[in-house]
Amino acid sequence: NSTERNIYSLIEGSDAELSEELVIIEAFYDSTVHVAGRSPGADESVSIANLLKLAEYFASHPPQRSLLFVATSGHAQSLHGMRDLIWSLQERTKTLRDHRKDLKKRITAAEENIELIGGLTFPLDPDPDRDDLLARAIENDLRFEIDQISTNLMNLRMQANKDSETSKTQIDSLADRRFALRRLSWATSYHDLPDQEQQLLQRILPTVEQTQKEDINDFTGQLQALQSALDFRQLTRDYTIGAILSLHLSSHGEGIGGFNRGWLYKLRPRINRTGMFSTIDEVFKESTTRSYGDARYINSLRPSDLRSWDSFFPDRPFLGGEVSSLAGYIGVTLTTIADARSIWGTPWDQAERLNLSYLDDQFALLK
C-alpha cells in the first residue's frame, strides 16, 4: 500500500459576484506502467502539462469565476484520486468528523495495549481490569492464529486421504495447539493459566504488540488523509460549484470533444442525462466559430441520433468526467478524440513522439 496525494491550487475570480462560483479543472499526473520502470509518460503527461499551463496563464489573467486546479493521482487505479476528490466534496462534514474521532480513539486504544503488554511480568498477579483489557488486546491475533491452524489442518487431512504417509502426529499436534489456543481465547483471567496456555500467551504477545504498532501506523495514515479531505472541504464549502472539467488529452487525434460518460461505470445505454449539459454545451460550441490551427472542438457532449458518444473512441478509457457527472455535477471530460493512445504506459511513450505544434494549438483551444 502507498498513500498518494491530490495537489490543488485556487485562483480567485475577479468578478465580485461570479467569483463565488467555482470551476474545478482536473488532470491526472501519474503514469500508467505496463513494464516496471519503463514508462517515460511523455504523451500521457499532456493533460497535466496543459493543467499547469492553464494555471500559469490564469494566475496572471484572473478569470471572472474562481478556478480550482487539481492534479489527481491513482488514475490507473480506477480514477482513485478523482473519486477521492468527489468524496471529499460530497460526504457530510459530520460523518468525516465522526470518523476522525473514531480513528483517534483507535490510536489511543492501540497505544494503551502496547503499554499494557510492555508492563506485563510473568507469572501474572490477579487483576480483573488488566485481564479485561488484555483479552481485548489479544482477541484478533488469537482468532487469526486459530483460523490459520484450522486451514492447515483441513489441508493436511485432505492430503491424508490421498497419501497415507501424511503424518498423523503432525495433525494431532496441530489440533492440540488449536484447542489450547481456543482455551486461551475463552479465558476470563490470566493469573491462573495452565502452563501450556501461559506459554502460548507469552509467545503471542510480541505478535500482538507488532499488530498494534501496525494498526497505529495505518490509523495515523487514515487520519492524515481524512484531515486532508476536511481541509479540501473547508476550502470549497463557501463556493457554488459551477462545473468540473477533467482533461484526458494527447498530442495526436482529430480534435477535442466533451463527454460526461466513460467506461469506469457501466450505465444503461438508454439513460440520457444530457439535458443538464445544454448551457455548457453552448459555451463549448462557441469555440467552433474560431480557428486554433489544427485543433478544433468536436460537438460530442450532446450527440445526435446519427452518432453515439462512444463512437468517438477507438479505445475504452476511464474518464474523470463520468465520476463528477454521476455525482450530480456538471462534470465533463475534455478529451482528444480518435486517438487510442496505444503507446501510453510503454517504453515508447517518449518526447520525440509528441506532436508539439498540435499541442500549442490544443492549448490555445483549451484556454
C-alpha positions in Angstrom: 0.0 0.0 0.0 1.1 3.6 -0.6 -0.5 6.9 0.1 -0.8 9.3 -2.9 -1.8 12.9 -3.0 -4.1 15.2 -4.9 -2.5 18.6 -5.3 -4.6 21.7 -5.8 -4.4 25.4 -6.1 -7.1 28.1 -6.1 -7.3 31.2 -8.2 -9.9 33.7 -7.0 -12.3 35.1 -9.6 -12.1 38.8 -10.4 -15.8 39.5 -10.5 -17.4 40.3 -7.2 -20.5 38.1 -7.8 -19.2 35.5 -10.2 -16.2 34.7 -8.1 -18.5 32.8 -5.7 -19.0 30.3 -8.5 -16.2 27.7 -8.7 -15.0 25.8 -11.8 -12.8 22.8 -11.0 -10.2 21.7 -13.6 -8.7 18.3 -13.0 -6.0 16.2 -14.7 -4.1 13.1 -13.5 -0.3 13.4 -13.0 0.7 9.7 -12.6 1.9 7.5 -15.5 0.5 4.0 -16.2 3.1 1.3 -16.1 2.8 -1.9 -18.1 6.6 -2.7 -17.8 8.0 -1.8 -14.4 10.3 1.2 -14.6 9.8 1.7 -18.3 7.1 4.2 -18.7 8.5 7.6 -19.7 5.0 9.1 -19.8 5.6 11.8 -22.4 2.3 11.7 -24.3 0.5 10.6 -21.1 1.6 13.8 -19.4 -0.2 16.1 -21.9 -3.2 16.5 -19.6 -1.2 17.6 -16.6 1.1 19.8 -18.7 -2.0 21.6 -20.0 -3.3 21.9 -16.5 -0.1 23.6 -15.4 -0.1 25.9 -18.4 -3.7 26.9 -17.8 -2.9 27.6 -14.1 0.1 29.7 -15.1 -2.0 31.7 -17.6 -5.0 32.3 -15.3 -2.7 33.3 -12.4 -1.7 36.4 -14.4 -5.1 36.7 -16.2 -7.6 36.2 -13.4 -11.0 34.9 -14.8 -14.3 36.2 -13.6 -15.2 32.9 -11.9 -12.9 31.2 -9.4 -10.8 28.3 -10.7 -9.6 25.4 -8.7 -6.8 23.4 -10.4 -6.5 19.8 -9.1 -3.8 17.3 -10.1 -5.0 13.8 -9.2 -3.2 10.6 -8.6 -4.4 7.0 -8.9 -5.6 7.3 -12.5 -4.8 3.7 -13.3 -6.4 2.6 -10.0 -10.0 3.3 -11.4 -9.6 7.0 -11.1 -9.0 6.8 -7.4 -7.8 10.4 -7.0 -10.8 11.8 -8.8 -13.2 9.6 -6.8 -11.5 10.8 -3.6 -11.9 14.4 -4.7 -15.7 13.9 -5.3 -16.0 12.1 -2.0 -14.3 15.0 -0.2 -16.8 17.4 -1.7 -19.9 15.3 -1.1 -19.5 13.4 2.2 -21.3 15.0 5.2 -18.9 17.0 7.4 -20.4 15.3 10.5 -19.6 11.9 9.0 -16.0 13.0 8.4 -15.6 14.4 11.9 -17.1 11.3 13.5 -14.7 9.1 11.5 -11.8 11.3 12.7 -12.9 10.9 16.3 -13.2 7.1 15.9 -9.6 6.9 14.4 -8.2 8.9 17.3 -9.9 6.5 19.7 -8.4 3.5 17.9 -4.9 5.0 18.0 -5.3 5.7 21.8 -6.5 2.1 22.4 -3.6 0.6 20.4 -1.1 2.8 22.4 -2.6 1.6 25.7 -2.4 -2.0 24.5 1.3 -1.6 23.8 1.9 0.0 27.2 -0.1 -2.9 28.8 1.9 -5.6 27.1 5.2 -3.9 27.8 4.4 -3.8 31.6 3.5 -7.5 32.0 5.6 -9.6 34.3 5.1 -13.3 34.5 3.7 -15.1 36.5 0.8 -12.6 36.5 -0.9 -11.4 39.7 -4.7 -11.3 39.9 -6.1 -8.2 38.3 -9.6 -8.3 36.7 -9.3 -4.9 35.0 -6.0 -5.8 33.4 -7.3 -9.2 32.3 -10.3 -7.5 30.6 -8.0 -5.1 28.7 -5.6 -8.0 27.8 -8.4 -10.2 26.5 -9.5 -7.4 24.0 -5.9 -6.8 23.0 -5.1 -10.4 22.1 -8.5 -11.3 20.7 -7.9 -10.6 17.0 -4.4 -12.2 16.8 -5.6 -15.2 18.7 -8.5 -15.6 16.3 -6.2 -15.2 13.3 -3.8 -17.9 14.5 -6.6 -20.3 15.2 -8.0 -19.7 11.7 -4.6 -20.3 10.2 -4.2 -23.6 12.1 -7.7 -24.7 11.0 -6.8 -24.1 7.4 -3.6 -26.1 7.7 -5.4 -28.9 9.4 -8.0 -29.0 6.7 -5.3 -29.2 4.0 -3.4 -31.9 5.9 -6.5 -34.0 6.4 -7.4 -33.8 2.8 -3.9 -34.8 1.9 -4.0 -37.7 4.4 -7.0 -39.2 2.5 -4.8 -39.4 -0.6 -1.4 -40.1 0.9 -1.0 -42.5 3.8 2.4 -41.1 4.6 1.0 -37.8 5.8 2.0 -37.6 9.5 -0.9 -38.3 11.9 1.4 -37.0 14.6 1.6 -33.6 12.8 -2.2 -33.4 12.6 -2.7 -34.4 16.2 -0.1 -31.8 17.3 -1.8 -29.0 15.3 -5.2 -30.0 16.7 -3.9 -29.9 20.3 -2.3 -26.5 19.7 -5.6 -25.2 18.2 -7.5 -26.4 21.2 -5.1 -24.8 23.6 -5.4 -21.5 21.8 -9.2 -21.8 21.9 -9.0 -22.4 25.7 -6.8 -19.3 25.9 -9.4 -17.3 24.0 -12.1 -18.5 26.4 -10.1 -17.5 29.5 -11.5 -14.8 31.8 -8.4 -14.4 33.9 -4.7 -14.9 33.2 -3.0 -15.3 36.6 -4.0 -19.0 37.0 -3.5 -20.3 33.4 -2.2 -23.9 32.9 1.4 -24.0 31.8 0.7 -24.7 28.1 -1.7 -21.8 27.8 0.6 -19.4 29.7 3.4 -20.3 27.3 1.1 -19.7 24.4 0.1 -16.3 25.9 3.7 -15.3 26.3 4.6 -16.5 22.8 1.7 -14.5 21.2 2.3 -11.2 23.0 5.2 -10.0 20.6 2.9 -10.6 17.7 0.1 -8.7 19.3 2.5 -5.8 20.1 3.6 -5.7 16.4 0.0 -5.7 15.3 -0.8 -2.8 17.5 2.1 -0.8 16.1 1.0 -1.6 12.5 -2.6 -0.5 13.5 -1.2 2.8 14.8 0.6 3.4 11.5 -2.5 2.5 9.5 -4.8 4.6 11.6 -2.4 7.6 11.6 -2.2 7.4 7.8 -6.0 7.3 7.5 -6.2 10.2 10.0 -3.9 12.3 7.9 -5.8 11.6 4.7 -9.1 12.4 6.4 -7.7 15.7 7.7 -6.6 16.5 4.2 -10.1 15.8 2.9 -11.5 18.1 5.6 -9.1 20.8 4.6 -10.2 20.5 0.9 -13.8 20.6 2.1 -13.1 23.7 4.1 -11.6 25.4 1.0 -14.5 24.7 -1.3 -17.5 24.9 1.1 -18.2 28.6 0.5 -18.4 28.2 -3.3 -21.1 27.1 -5.6 -19.6 24.5 -8.0 -20.5 25.5 -11.5 -18.7 22.7 -13.4 -15.9 20.2 -13.0 -13.8 19.8 -16.1 -11.4 16.8 -16.4 -8.6 16.7 -19.0 -7.8 13.5 -20.9 -5.5 14.7 -23.7 -2.8 13.5 -26.0 -0.8 15.2 -28.7 -2.5 13.2 -31.5 -6.0 12.8 -32.8 -8.6 14.8 -34.6 -9.7 17.4 -32.0 -11.2 17.8 -28.6 -14.6 16.5 -27.5 -16.6 16.9 -24.3 -18.0 13.8 -22.6 -20.0 13.1 -19.5 -19.6 9.4 -19.8 -16.8 6.8 -20.0 -16.1 3.2 -19.3 -15.5 3.2 -15.5 -19.2 2.8 -14.7 -21.5 0.6 -16.7 -24.6 2.7 -17.2 -27.6 1.6 -19.1 -27.4 2.9 -22.7 -31.0 4.3 -22.6 -30.2 6.6 -19.7 -30.0 10.1 -21.1 -28.6 12.8 -18.8 -27.5 15.3 -21.4 -30.2 17.9 -20.7 -28.3 19.3 -17.8 -25.3 20.0 -20.0 -27.1 22.2 -22.5 -25.6 25.5 -21.2 -22.0 24.3 -21.1 -22.5 22.7 -24.5 -23.4 26.0 -26.0 -20.2 27.5 -24.4 -18.1 24.7 -25.9 -19.7 25.1 -29.4 -18.8 28.8 -29.4 -15.2 27.7 -29.9 -16.1 26.1 -33.2 -16.5 29.6 -34.7 -12.8 30.4 -34.1 -9.7 29.0 -35.6 -7.0 27.3 -33.5 -4.7 25.8 -36.2 -5.1 22.1 -36.3 -7.1 21.9 -33.1 -10.9 22.1 -33.1 -13.8 21.3 -30.8 -15.9 18.4 -31.9 -19.5 18.7 -30.8 -19.8 15.4 -28.9 -21.4 16.4 -25.5 -24.9 16.1 -26.8 -24.5 13.8 -29.8 -27.2 13.4 -32.4 -29.1 10.2 -33.2 -26.7 9.8 -36.1 -23.6 9.3 -33.9 -23.3 8.0 -30.3 -20.8 9.3 -27.8 -18.7 6.1 -27.7 -18.2 6.2 -31.5 -15.6 8.9 -31.0 -13.3 6.5 -29.2 -11.2 3.6 -30.7 -10.4 2.6 -27.1 -12.4 2.4 -23.9 -10.8 4.8 -21.4 -11.9 5.7 -17.8 -12.8 9.4 -17.8 -12.8 11.8 -14.8 -16.0 13.5 -16.1 -18.0 10.4 -15.6 -17.2 10.4 -11.8 -18.2 14.1 -11.3 -21.2 13.8 -13.7 -22.6 10.7 -11.9 -22.2 12.6 -8.6 -24.7 15.2 -9.9 -22.3 18.0 -11.0 -21.9 19.5 -14.5 -19.0 17.1 -15.0 -17.3 16.9 -18.4 -14.1 15.3 -19.7 -12.3 17.3 -22.4 -10.5 14.6 -24.3 -8.6 14.2 -27.5 -10.7 12.0 -29.8 -9.8 9.5 -32.5 -6.7 8.5 -30.6 -6.3 5.1 -28.9 -3.2 6.2 -27.0 -1.6 2.9 -27.8 1.9 3.9 -26.5 0.7 5.0 -23.1 2.4 3.1 -20.3 5.0 1.6 -22.6 8.7 2.3 -23.1 7.8 4.0 -26.4 5.9 6.9 -24.8 8.8 9.3 -25.4 9.1 13.0 -26.0 10.2 12.7 -29.6 6.9 11.1 -30.5 5.0 14.2 -29.4 3.3 16.5 -32.0 4.4 19.7 -30.4 2.7 22.1 -32.9 -0.6 20.3 -32.3 0.0 20.7 -28.5 0.3 24.5 -29.0 -3.0 24.6 -31.0 -4.7 22.4 -28.5 -3.7 24.7 -25.6 -5.0 27.7 -27.4 -8.3 26.0 -27.8 -8.5 25.0 -24.1 -7.6 28.5 -23.0 
